[in-house]
Amino acid sequence: MDIPVISLEAVTKSFTIRREKALKDTLVFRKKGFERTTTFQAIHEFTTDIYAGSTVGLMGHNGSGKSTLLKLIGGILEANTGTIYRRGRLAALLELGAGFHPDLTGRENVFLNAALLGIKKSDVEERFDDIVAFSGVEDFIDTPVKFFSSGMYVRLAFSVAINVDPDILLVDEVLAVGDEPFQKKCHQKIESFQSEGRTIILVSHSAADIERLATRAIVLDQGHMVFDGDPVHGIQALRAGYRREAASDGNAQDVPSATVTLEHVRAMVRRKTKNPDISVVVEYTVVTPSRNLRMEIGIETLSGMRLLVTDSVALAASMPTSVGSHKVTFTFGSVPLHAGVYAAGVALYEGDETESTTFGVCEFEIEKASVGQGILGVVPTIKID
Amino acid sequence: MTNVVAKTRFRRLRETPMLRVGSPKGYFAGTLDSIKSIFMQRQLIALVIRRELRTKYKGSFTGILWSLARPLAMIVIYYFFVGQILGAARSIPDFAVYMFTGFATWALFSESMASATLSLVGNAGLVRKVSLPREIFPISTTSVAVVNFLTQVGLLIVFIVIIGSPVNFANIGIAIMGIAMLVTFSLALGLLVSAATVFFRDLQHLVDVALMFLFWGSPVLYSVVLVKNLVTVDWVVQIYLANPVTTAILSMQSAFWGAGELGVGNIGLRVAITWAISLVLLWFAQRVFNRLQGSFAQEL
């Protein structure tokens, strides 16, 4: 029973960027005939349905159109062509405390901000204690918010927004507020929202958040949908996009004067009895004889956490610099990693250069029955006395 | 993960119709939808008005009394310097009442225009981040001006009682209608100007200058009789009188200033016609506002 709650049909949004903001300029420069506006396409022909109870993670690099899409769904921006349909109550957490007035007390701001989010006064009165309790600023609720610390400010704003009982919740990069206990509370709240069948659309640069919370990932690139599917593969698609970009920036293989090219980076995971054996095979070609080469290798989780970074110097190995192809194998042995996808990156440095001459990345997956969450794939034994 | 709460939600959602996102389209159906969505937000409008009123004078213990300080100072200055020293009071009996009546009415218009101009730009944070009928911002600034106007009328009545100036009770209805007309007119212009300021920020300076001209173009410090003495061509006088602000001021003066002759007849009819035109203008302004509001978030 998939009930669509949001339906986008060929939605296109472009921005006209005007160079001037004044009537005077428009009148004075009227006849000069130079280009006064530029058009920027933020969303291209976007069509999708979002179903009740799902949590959709919107990903993409800066400027790919994520926030614009969220604002279109929220009705804050209007599409140029195409239509958006939706049903149910919607709450948008695009910016916390947008409606807070510094001179009003916390209590007054709660009512004002709740009204801005479309909640009736009687409902706010009913939930007021919950809101204040969640924010943890009980002692300061009758103080003007200008005396709040920035943490208290966002916590109160978040509490108002999260207590509105929406069917659809739009979240734009606001999960990372407050201290650690408060963030934990936020995540728990999101999880309870999910179990209550609410639909959540969240924009986040944190792959960890997406991986943990989303049930579906949509990756945007320059306003196009480039991926739609499960979060783990969505994160991979996003990273593949980053790499393509980095490669086309021209600082890697494309440089014609490059003295070495990296042919191949391949990670191998051999399943043994208990822990998988990980090794990374690197093939590179030296085109012109080089001075000395240094190879750096790193292993990261998909959310970007470094598990290990080391290089050939630290390993007391000298990389062959003679013209021709060379093959290097790093063997990590059995590493107790948790099931999931990891990335291995290799970079070659020439001489004492700090910029790598060439680099390559590959991903590998650990498929192993492990318990719980985290990075370590060990199953602890438990003994009860 | 689906539990009972989720199931009831899904059932309710399935029965809810899908609605198109965005501001209502079409001329007549759109107007109805807009009115409905604004009416739905009446609690919010009340809160925004209260915010404006409370924050304006918060931090000063005399509070709202300060909002009377400026008009009182103006009255003293105009009464003494313009009335007595420059001699404007010689041709107008009970000049202080005449002037105060006109000035309060004028202030209602000028204050709502000046604050409506900046209402969207000043609330940019909300306009960009929260989905609302954006009309509430000019509506609330105009409402604040009305509240200030009412306090001044209270002051005026106290003043009239103290000096024992005559009042035409028969014309109170016309005065109320005149103010309703002026509020309609100010709101219509406020909607247009607030939306235009989003695109052209320097419009506020133009509004300032225009307000200055309009002030001297309204019978606040002089009477219409003086204008008629100077200008003998009737249609020029009619154009002068067609100004809605002038019409509203005359309607107020016809009620609260009974010490002399206004020199203009049929004020009730003038107010009624101007009000009808203002209502059409308000409808037109709302349609224009609605057309433009899709671009507010990106232009601010």
Interface residues (C-beta under 8 A of the other chain):
Chain A: M1 I3 P4 V5 S7 F15 K21 A22 L23 K24 T26 A52 G53 K71 L72 I73 G74 G75 I76 L77 E78 A79 T83 I84 Y85 R86 R87 G88 L90 A92 L94 E95 A98 G99 H101 D103 L104 E108 F111 L112 A115 L116 L117 K120 K121 D167 Q194 S195 E196 G197 R198
Chain B: M1 T2 N3 V5 A6 K7 R9 F10 R12 L13 R14 T16 P17 M18 L19 R20 V21 G22 S23 Q41 Q43 L44 L47 V48 R51 R54 T55 K58 G59 G125 L126 R128 K129 V130 S131 L132 F199 F200 R201 D202 L203 L206 G294 S295 A297 Q298
